[in-house]
């Protein structure tokens, strides 16, 4: 029963977060330190960094 309860709670949480994902993302990225961490993390991925640099310095 514990495993089933875990999946039901997880599914409910996903169903609640999907419609509000952009609001949640704006809330998180509104914080300077979280935004800085997210940008640092994204720029450490070579594919994302290359695409960003390519589109920036055209």
C-alpha positions, 0 to 999 in steps of 0.5 A: 500500500505504501508504494501505491500511495507514493505513486498517487501522491507523485501523480497528483503533484505532477497534475498540479504542477503542469498547469502552473509550470511557467508561474513556478519557473518565474517564481524560482528564476526571480531569485538572483541566486537560483537564477545564477545557479541555473545559468551557470549550470546551463552554460556548463553543458557544451551543447547549450553553451555553443548554441548560445554563443553562436546565436549571440555573436552572429 
